[in-house]
Amino acid sequence: MKKIFNPYIKSEGYNCFGCSPNNVFGLKMEFYEEGDFVCCDWQPSHNFQGYRNVLHGGIQATLMDEIASWVVQTKLGTAGVTSKLETRFRKPLMMDTSIVHLKAHITAQKRNIAVVEVLLHNDQNELCAESTVHYYMFREDVAREQFFYPGVESFYNPTQ
C-alpha cells in the first residue's frame, strides 16, 4: 500500500466536494495505491443518507466518479472530465457500515478516453455498487495550464 498525497491542498480556491479536506459539506476522500489500483477507505456520515440507514445512491456514484478521476491523474499523468458514468447498484449500502472500500483501475484506453472500472464494497466485503467510467483526458499541457493539474510526481512527493 502506497499513500497518494493530495497536491491540490496548496491551491488557492480548491474546494472539491469529493477530495478537499476543508470542504465542510464534502466527502473528504483520501487515496492509496495497490499495484495498478487506486483505493479509498471512506467512513459514511449520516449527512449522506438516502432512505433511513442507506447511503444515498448519488453519493455512491460521486465516490466512484471521484476515484476514477484520481486513477487518471495518477496512472495516466493528466486530468480530464467524466464523459460517461454507468453505475449498477447491487446491494443497499447501509449507513452503519464502518468503512466503505473503493477500488478502481483502468480497463481500456483509446486515444483520449480512459475506461475505469470502480468497485464499491461494504465492510463485509460485499459488492454494493460498481461503475464503468469513461473519462475524457486532456493533453497534459492543457491539464496543467487550464485545470491546475500539478503533475503526477506531486501525488507521490508531498513537498512538490
Sequence and secondary structure as in RCSB ss.txt:
>XXXX:A:sequence
MKKIFNPYIKSEGYNCFGCSPNNVFGLKMEFYEEGDFVCCDWQPSHNFQGYRNVLHGGIQATLMDEIASWVVQTK
LGTAGVTSKLETRFRKPLMMDTSIVHLKAHITAQKRNIAVVEVLLHNDQNELCAESTVHYYMFREDVAREQFFYP
GVESFYNPTQ
>XXXX:A:secstr
 EEE  GGGGSTT   TTT TT TTS    EEEETTEEEEEE   GGGBSSTTBB HHHHHHHHHHHHHHHHHHH
SS  EEEEEEEEEE S  BTT S EEEEEEEEEEETTEEEEEEEEE TT  EEEEEEEEEEE  HHHHHHHH   
 GGGGT TT 
